[in-house]
Every structure is written in structure tokens, then in C-alpha cells.
Amino acid sequence: MHLGAPALNNNRERELLFARWLDDISDDVEELYLMGDIFDFWYEYKKVVPRGFTRILGRLADLTDKGTPVHFFTGNHDMWVYDYLAEETGIKVHHDYIIREIHGKRFFLAHGDGLDASDKGYIFLKKIFTNTTMRWLFSRLHPNFAFNIAHKWSASSRLSNADYDDDFMANKDGMYKFAADFLQTNPVDYFIMGHRHKLVNEKMNENTRFVILGDWIKAFSYGVFDGEKFELKTYKDKAKA
């Protein structure tokens, strides 16, 4: 989603579209998994959180109030989630990958950042961003100043010029290579990830598929597991965004 992204000029329209999608699925969804980078930047101070996003947070709270589990995976843009979202909306926050059996199928679920072993620059950067001392120091900055720094950084991101049209090449994708290595010792039916902004549903072997969910910037895509098969879909009203 990258809600609030300075590099994009249709944040409100995308938020409204996503809210409509949440309304559409609310009576049918058994569990909802949000696979990271829902917010373009999120940082929680002890008494201060980012303004905005009330439509989405309200919908998520409605789902959990009805007893629907909602899982939120932190991405590289919203890794600084602590306890606010869990306490206020009832979602379950995951800071790392999880393996979950759903209706007899084994799922590996992750945002996907940091799994590409060749991306050493980002892996080093992530260690800095997740370091408790660095987080403490960042928290000493006034929110207006801290958020301004983050938004300026994000404004120069590749979101508006992402490589959506590039063909997916499994032999060159670091997340796929991670999945292939992981599969050598751990049986998995579906690897489900985000991060890359691509739509991918690649067969790895007779029993395993590798899936990248796309995004809600251009593709407006999501995945559905109906208990027997997993499908990638795009939202019917995406033309209105």
C-alpha cells in the first residue's frame, strides 16, 4: 500500500479503494494477512503515532472486534511498529517470517526484505534501523523533525518508477533463491511474500509455489486461499483509483 507515500499523488484515492475492499471481504474472510509496507512510514513514539489512516485502522479494528484474526507483517517502510496497532486495533504484529498450516497446506509468510543474501547493503542498513540504541536515539528527535527526515527520504524512492514491467527471473531473484534453499530442509506448499511490487505465481516443484503479491499502487492485487488452492486476484474497482 505505502499509504502516505510522498512519491505518490493518489494516497487518498488508494486508501478509499482499500477501505472498500476491506468492506467487501469483511463477511467472507476467515483470516487476513497484510504482508508489509502498508504504511510508507510508520514510527511510534511512546505517546505519539503518525496522523491519518483512520479509515484503514477503523476497518481493521472492526474485523478483529468480530473475531477475525488480522496479521500485520512489518515491512522495510513500517518496521517501527511496537504495541500501538496491536492494542488499538487488535491485530497480530509479526516482525519476522512465520510458518503456518492453513487447511492442511503449509505456508511460509513474510514481507521478504532482508531475505536476499546478495543485498548486503540493505541487510546492513536494516541492522542499523532495528538496532535498539539507534531506535532510542531516533525517538529523542521531535516528531515533526523526525517525520520530515523520513518523508524526504521516501520522496526520493523508486515507488513512482518501479520496475513493474520487468519479467520475473527466478534464477536472479534473491527471495526466490532463499525460498529454494529453505525448501531443501523444510517442506512448504506456498511461499507468500510482498516487497518486490511484482505479481508472481511461480511453480517451484510439484507441491510448491512461490508467490509475490504485487501491490496497491498499480496492480491493486491480493491473494486468496480458499482452502484448496491459492490465487492472485486484482480488485474489481481498481479503475476508480
PAZAPA-4460 file (N, C-alpha, C; in steps of 0.05 Angstrom, whole numbers, plus 32768, in hexadecimal, padded with zeros to 4 digits):
% residues 241
    n_x    n_y    n_z   ca_x   ca_y   ca_z    c_x    c_y    c_z   seq   type   mol
   8010   7FE8   8000   8000   8000   8000   8011   8019   8000     1      M     A
   8025   801A   8011   8036   8033   8014   8024   804B   8019     2      H     A
   8011   8049   802B   7FFF   805F   8030   800E   8077   803A     3      L     A
   8008   808E   802F   8015   80A7   8036   802F   80AC   8028     4      G     A
   8035   809D   8013   804F   80A0   8006   8052   80BB   7FF8     5      A     A
   8066   80CB   7FFF   806A   80E4   7FF2   806F   80E2   7FD4     6      P     A
   8079   80CB   7FCB   807F   80C7   7FAE   8066   80C2   7F9E     7      A     A
   804F   80BF   7FAB   8036   80B9   7F9D   8022   80CF   7FA2     8      L     A
   8011   80D4   7F8F   7FFE   80EA   7F91   7FE1   80E1   7F94     9      N     A
   7FDD   80C7   7F98   7FC1   80BD   7F9A   7FBD   80AD   7FB4    10      N     A
   7FCA   80B6   7FCA   7FC8   80A7   7FE3   7FAB   80A5   7FED    11      N     A
   7F9C   80BB   7FEC   7F81   80BA   7FF6   7F70   80A7   7FE6    12      R     A
   7F72   80A8   7FCB   7F63   8097   7FB9   7F69   8079   7FBF    13      E     A
   7F83   8073   7FC3   7F8A   8057   7FC8   7F80   804E   7FE3    14      R     A
   7F81   8060   7FF7   7F77   8059   8011   7F59   8053   8010    15      E     A
   7F4A   8064   8002   7F2D   805F   7FFF   7F27   8045   7FF1    16      L     A
   7F38   803F   7FDC   7F34   8026   7FCE   7F39   800E   7FE0    17      L     A
   7F4F   800F   7FEF   7F55   7FF9   8001   7F40   7FF6   8017    18      F     A
   7F35   800D   8020   7F1F   800B   8034   7F07   7FFD   8028    19      A     A
   7F01   8003   800F   7EEA   7FF5   8002   7EEF   7FD8   7FFF    20      R     A
   7F08   7FD0   7FF9   7F0F   7FB4   7FF7   7F0C   7FA6   8012    21      W     A
   7F14   7FB3   8027   7F11   7FA8   8042   7EF4   7FA4   8049    22      L     A
   7EE3   7FB7   8040   7EC6   7FB4   8045   7EBB   7F9C   8035    23      D     A
   7EC5   7F99   801C   7EBB   7F83   800B   7EC1   7F68   8017    24      D     A
   7ED9   7F65   8023   7EE1   7F4B   802C   7ED8   7F45   8049    25      I     A
   7ECE   7F59   8057   7ECA   7F57   8074   7EB8   7F40   807D    26      S     A
   7EA5   7F39   806C   7E92   7F23   8073   7E9C   7F08   806A    27      D     A
   7EB2   7F07   805C   7EBB   7EEE   8050   7ED6   7EE5   8059    28      D     A
   7EE7   7EF8   8062   7F03   7EF1   8068   7F05   7EE2   8082    29      V     A
   7F15   7ECC   8081   7F19   7EBC   8099   7F31   7EC7   80A9    30      E     A
   7F46   7ECF   809B   7F5E   7EDC   80A6   7F69   7EEF   8091    31      E     A
   7F74   7F05   809A   7F80   7F19   8088   7F9D   7F1C   808F    32      L     A
   7FAE   7F1B   807A   7FCB   7F1E   807E   7FD4   7F36   806D    33      Y     A
   7FDE   7F4A   807B   7FE9   7F63   806E   8007   7F60   806E    34      L     A
   8012   7F5E   8055   802E   7F55   8053   8043   7F6B   8051    35      M     A
   803E   7F81   8060   8053   7F95   8063   8052   7FAD   8051    36      G     A
   805E   7FC3   805A   805E   7FDC   804C   8041   7FE6   8047    37      D     A
   8030   7FE1   805A   8015   7FED   8059   8017   800B   805B    38      I     A
   8029   8015   806C   802F   8031   806E   804A   8037   8061    39      F     A
   804C   804E   8055   8066   8055   8049   807A   805D   805F    40      D     A
   8070   8067   8075   8081   806B   808C   8070   8069   80A5    41      F     A
   807A   805A   80B8   806C   8058   80D2   8081   8057   80E8    42      W     A
   807E   8069   80FB   808F   8069   8113   807F   8070   812B    43      Y     A
   8081   8060   8140   8071   8064   8158   8083   806F   816E    44      E     A
   807D   8087   8176   8088   8091   8190   8077   8086   81A6    45      Y     A
   8080   808A   81BF   8070   807F   81D5   8054   808C   81D6    46      K     A
   8052   80A5   81CF   8039   80B4   81D1   8030   80BF   81B6    47      K     A
   803E   80BA   81A1   8038   80C6   8187   8039   80B1   8171    48      V     A
   8025   80B1   815F   8026   809F   8148   8020   80B0   812F    49      V     A
   8025   80A6   8117   8020   80B6   80FF   8002   80BD   80FC    50      P     A
   7FFD   80D5   80F2   7FE1   80DD   80EE   7FD7   80D0   80D4    51      R     A
   7FBC   80CE   80D2   7FB0   80C3   80BA   7FAA   80A6   80BC    52      G     A
   7FA1   809A   80A5   7F9C   807E   80A2   7F84   8074   80B3    53      F     A
   7F73   8086   80BB   7F5D   807E   80CE   7F49   806B   80C1    54      T     A
   7F44   806E   80A7   7F31   805C   8099   7F3C   803F   809B    55      R     A
   7F55   803C   8095   7F61   8021   8094   7F62   8015   80B1    56      I     A
   7F6C   8025   80C4   7F6E   801B   80DF   7F52   8014   80EA    57      L     A
   7F3E   8024   80E4   7F23   801E   80ED   7F19   8004   80E1    58      G     A
   7F1D   8000   80C7   7F14   7FE7   80BB   7F22   7FCF   80C7    59      R     A
   7F3C   7FD1   80CC   7F4A   7FBA   80D8   7F40   7FB5   80F4    60      L     A
   7F3A   7FCA   8103   7F2F   7FC6   811E   7F13   7FB9   811C    61      A     A
   7F03   7FC0   8109   7EE9   7FB4   8105   7EEC   7F96   8100    62      D     A
   7F00   7F8E   80F0   7F04   7F72   80EA   7F0C   7F62   8104    63      L     A
   7F1F   7F6D   8112   7F28   7F5F   812A   7F12   7F5F   8140    64      T     A
   7F02   7F74   8141   7EEC   7F75   8154   7ED8   7F5E   814F    65      D     A
   7ED6   7F57   8135   7EC3   7F41   812E   7ED0   7F25   8131    66      K     A
   7EEA   7F25   8139   7EF7   7F0C   813E   7F08   7F02   8127    67      G     A
   7F0B   7F13   8112   7F1B   7F0B   80FB   7F38   7F11   8100    68      T     A
   7F4A   7EFD   8100   7F66   7F03   8104   7F72   7F14   80ED    69      P     A
   7F80   7F29   80F4   7F8E   7F39   80E1   7FAC   7F39   80E8    70      V     A
   7FBD   7F31   80D5   7FDA   7F2F   80D9   7FE7   7F46   80CA    71      H     A
   7FF9   7F54   80D7   8007   7F6B   80CB   8025   7F65   80CB    72      F     A
   8031   7F62   80B3   804D   7F5D   80B1   805B   7F78   80AC    73      F     A
   806F   7F7E   80BD   807D   7F97   80B9   808F   7F95   80A0    74      T     A
   808F   7FAA   8090   80A0   7FAB   8078   80B7   7FBE   807D    75      G     A
   80C6   7FC3   8068   80DD   7FD4   806B   80D6   7FF2   806E    76      N     A
   80BD   7FF9   8068   80B3   8014   806C   80A4   8018   8086    77      H     A
   809A   8003   8091   808A   8006   80AA   8094   7FF2   80BF    78      D     A
   80AE   7FEF   80C2   80B9   7FDB   80D5   80B8   7FE5   80F2    79      M     A
   80B2   7FFF   80F5   80B3   800A   8110   8097   8009   811D    80      W     A
   808A   7FF3   811A   8070   7FEF   8128   8076   7FE1   8143    81      V     A
   806B   7FED   8158   806F   7FE1   8172   8055   7FD6   817D    82      Y     A
   8048   7FE3   818F   8030   7FD7   819B   8016   7FE7   8195    83      D     A
   8018   7FFE   8188   8000   800F   8184   7FEB   8001   8172    84      Y     A
   7FF4   7FF7   815B   7FE1   7FEB   8149   7FD4   7FD2   8155    85      L     A
   7FE4   7FC2   8163   7FD9   7FAA   8170   7FC4   7FB2   8186    86      A     A
   7FCB   7FC5   8196   7FB9   7FCD   81AB   7FA0   7FDB   81A1    87      E     A
   7FA2   7FEC   818D   7F8C   7FFC   8184   7F7A   7FEE   8170    88      E     A
   7F86   7FDC   815F   7F76   7FCF   814B   7F73   7FB1   814E    89      T     A
   7F83   7FA6   8160   7F81   7F89   8165   7F90   7F77   8151    90      G     A
   7FA0   7F84   8140   7FAF   7F74   812C   7FC6   7F65   813A    91      I     A
   7FD0   7F50   812C   7FE7   7F42   8136   7FFF   7F4A   8125    92      K     A
   8014   7F55   8131   802B   7F60   8123   8041   7F4B   8122    93      V     A
   804C   7F48   8109   8062   7F36   8105   807A   7F45   80FA    94      H     A
   8091   7F43   8108   80A9   7F51   80FF   80BC   7F3E   80EF    95      H     A
   80B4   7F26   80EC   80C5   7F12   80DD   80B2   7EFF   80CF    96      D     A
   80BD   7EEE   80BF   80AC   7EDB   80B0   809F   7EC7   80C4    97      Y     A
   8088   7EBC   80BC   807C   7EA7   80CB   8075   7E90   80B8    98      I     A
   8073   7E78   80C3   8069   7E61   80B4   804F   7E58   80C1    99      I     A
   803A   7E57   80B0   8020   7E52   80BA   8012   7E3C   80A9   100      R     A
   8006   7E29   80B6   7FF6   7E15   80A8   7FD9   7E1F   80A7   101      E     A
   7FCE   7E21   808F   7FB3   7E2B   808A   7FA4   7E16   8079   102      I     A
   7F90   7E0A   8085   7F80   7DF6   8076   7F91   7DE1   8069   103      H     A
   7FA5   7DD8   8078   7FB6   7DC2   806F   7FCD   7DCA   805C   104      G     A
   7FCF   7DE4   8056   7FE5   7DED   8045   7FF9   7DFD   8056   105      K     A
   8012   7DFA   8050   8027   7E07   8060   8030   7E21   8052   106      R     A
   802E   7E37   8060   8034   7E52   8054   804C   7E5E   8062   107      F     A
   805E   7E68   8051   8074   7E79   805B   806C   7E96   8055   108      F     A
   8069   7EA6   8069   805E   7EC1   8066   8072   7ED6   8070   109      L     A
   8078   7EE9   805F   808C   7EFE   8066   8089   7F16   8054   110      A     A
   8091   7F2D   805D   8093   7F44   804B   80A7   7F3E   8036   111      H     A
   80BE   7F35   803D   80D3   7F2D   802A   80EC   7F3D   802B   112      G     A
   80EC   7F54   8038   8104   7F65   8039   8119   7F57   804B   113      D     A
   8132   7F58   8043   8147   7F4C   8052   814C   7F2F   804C   114      G     A
   813B   7F23   803B   813F   7F06   8035   8153   7F03   801D   115      L     A
   8157   7F18   800E   816A   7F17   7FF7   8186   7F1A   8002   116      D     A
   8194   7F03   8004   81AF   7F03   8010   81C3   7F14   8000   117      A     A
   81BD   7F19   7FE7   81D0   7F29   7FD6   81CD   7F47   7FDB   118      S     A
   81B6   7F50   7FE8   81B1   7F6C   7FEC   81BE   7F74   8007   119      D     A
   81D8   7F74   8008   81E7   7F78   8021   81E4   7F94   802B   120      K     A
   81E0   7FA8   8019   81DD   7FC3   8021   81C4   7FC7   8031   121      G     A
   81AD   7FBB   8027   8194   7FBE   8036   8195   7FAE   8050   122      Y     A
   81A1   7F96   8050   81A3   7F86   8069   81B2   7F96   807E   123      I     A
   81C7   7FA4   8077   81D6   7FB4   808A   81C4   7FCB   8093   124      F     A
   81B6   7FD8   8081   81A5   7FEF   8088   818E   7FE6   809A   125      L     A
   8183   7FCE   8096   816E   7FC4   80A7   8178   7FC0   80C3   126      K     A
   8190   7FB7   80C6   819C   7FB3   80E0   819D   7FCD   80F0   127      K     A
   81A4   7FE2   80E1   81A4   7FFD   80ED   8188   8006   80F6   128      I     A
   8175   8002   80E3   815A   800B   80E8   814D   7FFC   80FF   129      F     A
   8154   7FE3   8103   8148   7FD3   8118   8158   7FD2   8132   130      T     A
   816F   7FE0   8132   8180   7FE1   814A   8171   7FF0   8160   131      N     A
   8170   7FE5   8178   8161   7FF2   818D   816D   800D   8195   132      T     A
   8187   8010   8194   8194   8029   819B   818D   803E   8186   133      T     A
   818D   8037   816D   8187   804A   8158   8169   8052   8159   134      M     A
   8158   803F   8160   813C   8046   8164   8138   8059   817B   135      R     A
   8146   8055   8191   8144   8067   81A8   814E   8083   81A0   136      W     A
   8164   8085   8191   816E   809F   8189   815A   80AD   8177   137      L     A
   814E   809E   8164   813A   80AA   8151   8122   80B4   8161   138      F     A
   811B   80A6   8176   8104   80AE   8186   8109   80C8   8195   139      S     A
   8122   80D0   8198   8128   80E9   81A5   8123   8101   8193   140      R     A
   8120   80FC   8179   811A   8112   8167   80FC   811A   8169   141      L     A
   80F7   8134   8166   80DB   813D   8165   80CD   8130   814E   142      H     A
   80B4   8127   8151   80A6   8119   813B   80A4   8129   8122   143      P     A
   80A0   8143   8123   809F   8153   810B   80B9   8151   80FB   144      N     A
   80CF   8153   8109   80E9   8151   80FC   80EF   8135   80F2   145      F     A
   80E9   8121   8103   80EF   8105   80FC   80DE   80FC   80E3   146      A     A
   80C4   8103   80E3   80B3   80FB   80CD   80BB   810A   80B4   147      F     A
   80C4   8123   80B6   80CD   8131   809F   80E5   8124   8091   148      N     A
   80F7   811A   80A2   810F   810C   8097   8105   80F3   8088   149      I     A
   80F3   80E4   8095   80EA   80CB   8088   80DB   80D0   806E   150      A     A
   80CA   80E5   806E   80BB   80EA   8056   80CC   80F4   803F   151      H     A
   80E1   8103   8045   80F4   810C   8030   8103   80F4   8025   152      K     A
   810A   80E2   8035   8118   80CA   802C   8105   80BA   801A   153      W     A
   80EC   80B7   8023   80D9   80A7   8013   80D2   80B5   7FF9   154      S     A
   80D2   80D0   7FF9   80CA   80DE   7FE0   80DD   80D8   7FC9   155      A     A
   80F5   80D0   7FCF   8108   80CA   7FBA   8108   80AC   7FB3   156      S     A
   80F4   809D   7FBE   80F4   8080   7FB9   80ED   807A   7F9D   157      S     A
   80EE   8060   7F96   80E8   8057   7F7B   80CB   8050   7F77   158      R     A
   80BA   8057   7F8A   809E   804E   7F89   8091   8057   7F6F   159      L     A
   8095   8071   7F67   8087   807B   7F50   8093   8071   7F36   160      S     A
   80AA   8064   7F37   80B7   805A   7F1F   80BF   803D   7F22   161      N     A
   80B0   802E   7F32   80B8   8012   7F37   80B7   8001   7F1E   162      A     A
   80C6   7FEB   7F1F   80CA   7FDA   7F08   80B3   7FC6   7F05   163      D     A
   809A   7FD0   7F03   8083   7FBE   7F02   8084   7FAC   7EE9   164      Y     A
   808F   7FB6   7ED3   808C   7FA7   7EBA   80A4   7F94   7EB5   165      D     A
   80B7   7F94   7EC7   80CD   7F82   7EC4   80C4   7F65   7EC8   166      D     A
   80CE   7F53   7EB7   80C7   7F37   7EBA   80D4   7F2C   7ED3   167      D     A
   80C6   7F1A   7EE0   80D1   7F0D   7EF8   80E3   7EF6   7EEF   168      F     A
   80FC   7EF6   7EF9   810F   7EE1   7EF3   8117   7ED4   7F0D   169      M     A
   810E   7EBC   7F11   8112   7EAE   7F2A   8130   7EAB   7F30   170      A     A
   8140   7EA6   7F1C   815C   7EA1   7F21   816B   7EBA   7F29   171      N     A
   815E   7ED2   7F27   816B   7EEA   7F2F   815E   7EF8   7F47   172      K     A
   8148   7EED   7F51   813A   7EF9   7F66   8143   7EEE   7F81   173      D     A
   814C   7F00   7F93   8158   7EF7   7FAC   8143   7EEA   7FBF   174      G     A
   812A   7EF4   7FBE   8116   7EE8   7FCF   810F   7ECC   7FC6   175      M     A
   810F   7EC8   7FAB   8109   7EAD   7FA0   8120   7E9A   7FA8   176      Y     A
   8139   7EA4   7FA6   8150   7E93   7FAE   814E   7E8B   7FCB   177      K     A
   8146   7E9E   7FDC   8142   7E98   7FF8   812E   7E81   7FFB   178      F     A
   8117   7E84   7FED   8102   7E70   7FEF   810C   7E55   7FE6   179      A     A
   811B   7E54   7FD0   8125   7E3B   7FC6   8138   7E2E   7FDA   180      A     A
   8149   7E3D   7FE7   815B   7E32   7FFB   814B   7E29   8014   181      D     A
   8137   7E39   801C   8127   7E31   8033   8118   7E17   802E   182      F     A
   8110   7E14   8015   8100   7DFC   800E   8110   7DE2   800F   183      L     A
   812A   7DE5   800F   813A   7DCD   8010   8137   7DBD   802A   184      Q     A
   8131   7DCC   8040   812F   7DBF   805A   8114   7DC3   8067   185      T     A
   8102   7DD3   805B   80E9   7DD9   8067   80D2   7DD7   8052   186      N     A
   80C0   7DC5   8055   80AA   7DC2   8042   8098   7DDB   8044   187      P     A
   8092   7DE7   802D   8080   7DFE   802C   806F   7DFB   8013   188      V     A
   8055   7E01   8015   8043   7E00   7FFE   8043   7E1B   7FF0   189      D     A
   8043   7E31   7FFF   8042   7E4C   7FF4   8055   7E5F   8002   190      Y     A
   8066   7E6B   7FF3   8076   7E82   7FFD   8066   7E9B   7FF5   191      F     A
   805D   7EAB   8008   804E   7EC3   8002   805D   7EDB   800D   192      I     A
   8064   7EEE   7FFA   8074   7F05   8002   806A   7F1E   7FF4   193      M     A
   8073   7F35   7FFD   806E   7F4E   7FF1   8088   7F5A   7FE7   194      G     A
   808C   7F74   7FEE   80A6   7F81   7FEB   80AD   7F89   7FCE   195      H     A
   80AA   7F77   7FBB   80B5   7F7C   7FA0   80A2   7F8B   7F8E   196      R     A
   8088   7F8E   7F95   8075   7F9D   7F85   806F   7F8F   7F6A   197      H     A
   8074   7F75   7F69   806F   7F66   7F51   8059   7F51   7F56   198      K     A
   804B   7F49   7F41   8038   7F33   7F43   8046   7F1A   7F39   199      L     A
   804A   7F07   7F4C   8059   7EEF   7F45   804A   7ED7   7F51   200      V     A
   8045   7EC3   7F42   803B   7EA9   7F4C   804A   7E93   7F3D   201      N     A
   8061   7E8D   7F48   8074   7E7B   7F3A   8074   7E5F   7F46   202      E     A
   8073   7E4B   7F35   8074   7E2F   7F3E   8092   7E28   7F44   203      K     A
   8097   7E1F   7F5C   80B2   7E17   7F64   80B6   7DF9   7F60   204      M     A
   80A2   7DE9   7F68   80A2   7DCD   7F63   8085   7DC3   7F62   205      N     A
   8080   7DAA   7F63   8065   7DA0   7F61   8053   7DA9   7F78   206      E     A
   805F   7DAF   7F8E   804F   7DB5   7FA6   8051   7DD2   7FB0   207      N     A
   8063   7DE2   7FA4   806A   7DFC   7FB0   8068   7E12   7F9B   208      T     A
   805D   7E28   7FA4   805C   7E40   7F93   8068   7E58   7FA2   209      R     A
   8074   7E6A   7F92   8080   7E82   7F9D   806F   7E9A   7F94   210      F     A
   8066   7EAA   7FA6   8053   7EBF   7FA0   805D   7EDA   7FAA   211      V     A
   805C   7EEE   7F99   8060   7F0A   7FA1   8045   7F18   7F9B   212      I     A
   803B   7F26   7FAE   801F   7F2F   7FAD   801A   7F48   7F9D   213      L     A
   802F   7F55   7F92   802A   7F6E   7F83   8028   7F86   7F96   214      G     A
   8015   7F98   7F91   8012   7FB0   7FA2   7FF7   7FBD   7F9E   215      D     A
   7FF3   7FD2   7FAD   7FDB   7FE3   7FAA   7FE3   7FFF   7FA1   216      W     A
   7FF6   8000   7F8F   7FFF   8019   7F82   7FF6   8019   7F65   217      I     A
   7FFC   8003   7F57   7FF4   8000   7F3B   7FE4   7FE6   7F37   218      K     A
   7FEC   7FD0   7F44   7FDE   7FB7   7F3F   7FC4   7FB4   7F4E   219      A     A
   7FC3   7FBF   7F66   7FAB   7FBC   7F78   7FA4   7F9E   7F7B   220      F     A
   7FB8   7F8F   7F84   7FB6   7F72   7F84   7FB6   7F66   7FA0   221      S     A
   7FAD   7F4E   7FA2   7FAC   7F40   7FBB   7FAB   7F22   7FB6   222      Y     A
   7FB0   7F12   7FCA   7FAF   7EF5   7FC7   7F98   7EEA   7FD8   223      G     A
   7F8C   7ED4   7FCE   7F76   7EC6   7FDC   7F7C   7EA9   7FDD   224      V     A
   7F7B   7E9D   7FF5   7F7C   7E80   7FF8   7F61   7E77   8001   225      F     A
   7F54   7E66   7FF1   7F38   7E5E   7FF7   7F37   7E43   8006   226      D     A
   7F4E   7E3A   800F   7F4F   7E20   801D   7F59   7E0A   800C   227      G     A
   7F59   7E0E   7FF1   7F63   7DFA   7FDF   7F79   7E06   7FCC   228      E     A
   7F75   7E1E   7FC3   7F89   7E2A   7FB0   7F8D   7E47   7FB7   229      K     A
   7FA4   7E51   7FAF   7FAB   7E6D   7FB3   7FAB   7E7B   7F98   230      F     A
   7F9E   7E93   7F97   7F9C   7EA3   7F7E   7FA4   7EC0   7F84   231      E     A
   7FB0   7ECC   7F6F   7FB5   7EE9   7F6F   7F9E   7EF6   7F61   232      L     A
   7F93   7F0B   7F6C   7F7D   7F1A   7F60   7F83   7F38   7F61   233      K     A
   7F74   7F46   7F50   7F75   7F63   7F51   7F59   7F6E   7F58   234      T     A
   7F59   7F84   7F66   7F3F   7F8E   7F70   7F2E   7F99   7F59   235      Y     A
   7F15   7F92   7F5A   7F02   7F99   7F44   7EFF   7FB7   7F3F   236      K     A
   7F03   7FC7   7F54   7EFF   7FE4   7F51   7F19   7FF3   7F4D   237      D     A
   7F2F   7FE6   7F45   7F48   7FF4   7F44   7F48   800B   7F30   238      K     A
   7F37   800B   7F1C   7F36   8020   7F08   7F2D   803B   7F15   239      A     A
   7F21   8039   7F2C   7F18   8052   7F39   7F2E   8060   7F49   240      K     A
   7F45   8052   7F4C   7F5A   805E   7F5D   7F68   8073   7F4D   241      A     A
***
